[in-house]
Amino acid sequence: MMREFFEELTNTIQKYEVIYLMSHRYMDLDGLGAAVGIANVIKKYQKEPRIIINKKEQETAGLKAIEKLEKKKLYHFVESSSIDLTQMDQCLLLILDVHKKEMLEIPDLISYVKEFIIVDHHIKREAFLEGTLNYLAPHVSSTVEIIVNYLKQENLNIDSLTATIMLAGMYIDTNGFNVKTNEETYLAAAYLMENHADNVLKQELFQEDKKAIVRRQKLLKNSFKVGKNGMVCVLDKNIYKTSDLAKLAEELLQFETIEVSFVIGYIAEDTIGMSARSLGKVNVEKIMKQLGGGGHKTDAASKFQNTSLSRVKEELLNILR
């Protein structure tokens, strides 16, 4: 099925001169890594890939990666705010690492392009998008892993920086190759290492300002245990990035006996986000689905409009009890 999808994808790419690549809002390294990876296939067929970004809402590691790529002039990045929707009618859009309209960087863009194609590794949600082609593989560790298989099928090698960013995307989505990891995952990582992915540079992308680390440690004091193996952290009324919630949830899993974690906090003035992580025994996708969200067995999320932190906490606890 994967091989046939890639063949159809290649045929579709060759029909267009310009192909836009877009992920979800607050694009992470899996979305970015998948975009730069597939851009190499597009360039192989002498087409122009344009990667849609939003630096104002970009997480720190992703922003570092984009700046390094821009310095080397490897890819054509386009700010989402500069996109003219009326000029997209002859373009192909590849949607990566997401398959719900409201989660896209530019949700309305799908109505203006001639065709769009979806490549994602998350469990199919309700009201999912249907593109000209769709490849949803929830059994795969990351969207990057899917794209690595595409690169291998196309007999393509990539530059060291691209390989490093793709490896970083896999590293994030597998929580350091501790979850959602099997033989195929390691084979994909091996391909990236063969293409000179730099582990030192990968770690540099993840380095943070001391203040950010200290602040996160302080926030963890607001966590409390639920049941034998769960941990919940409710943040204050400040507004945080979704990546902040995700990092906190991952750090909670480092506590002894903890197998599942949840972090609740404001991500906009009228929006509360919840990030959930699991080591694998607890399916957080099922829990988040009950709260209107979704994701993967080991990492999922949900959003809540016009409510309070205490109410969201109670909704979660009612499910966990």
NORFEN-V745535 format. One record per backbone hydrogen bond with DSSP energy under -0.5 kcal/mol. CO is the residue of the C=O (numbers start at 1). NH is the residue of the N-H. If there is no record, write none. Layout:
co,nh
CO,NH
CO,NH
//
This chain:
co,nh
1,5
2,6
3,7
4,8
5,9
6,10
7,11
8,12
9,13
10,14
12,15
13,16
17,48
18,92
19,50
20,94
21,52
22,96
23,105
27,59
28,32
29,33
30,34
31,35
32,36
33,37
34,38
35,39
36,40
37,40
37,41
38,42
39,43
40,44
41,45
42,45
42,47
43,46
47,49
48,19
49,76
50,21
50,52
51,78
53,80
54,57
55,58
59,63
60,64
61,65
62,66
63,67
64,68
65,69
66,70
67,71
68,72
69,73
69,74
70,73
75,77
76,51
78,53
79,82
80,83
83,85
84,87
85,88
88,91
88,114
91,114
91,115
92,20
93,95
93,117
94,22
94,96
95,119
99,129
100,103
101,104
103,25
104,107
106,109
107,110
108,111
109,112
109,113
115,93
116,132
116,133
117,95
118,135
119,97
120,137
125,128
129,131
133,118
135,120
135,137
137,140
142,146
143,147
144,148
145,149
146,150
147,151
148,152
149,153
150,154
151,156
152,155
159,163
160,164
161,165
162,166
163,167
164,168
165,169
166,170
167,171
168,172
169,173
170,174
171,176
172,175
174,178
174,179
182,186
183,187
184,188
185,189
186,190
187,191
188,192
189,193
190,194
191,195
192,197
193,196
197,199
198,202
199,203
200,204
201,205
202,206
203,207
204,207
209,212
209,213
210,214
211,215
212,216
213,217
214,218
215,219
216,220
218,221
219,222
220,223
222,234
224,232
226,230
229,259
229,260
230,226
231,262
232,224
233,235
233,264
236,266
238,266
241,244
241,245
242,246
243,247
244,248
245,249
246,250
247,251
248,252
249,253
251,254
252,255
255,258
259,279
260,231
261,277
262,233
263,275
264,235
265,273
266,240
268,271
270,306
271,267
271,268
272,304
273,265
274,302
275,263
276,300
277,261
282,284
283,287
284,288
285,289
286,290
287,291
288,291
288,293
289,292
294,301
295,123
297,284
298,278
299,296
300,276
301,294
302,274
304,272
308,312
309,313
310,314
311,315
312,316
313,317
314,318
315,319
316,319
316,320
317,321
//
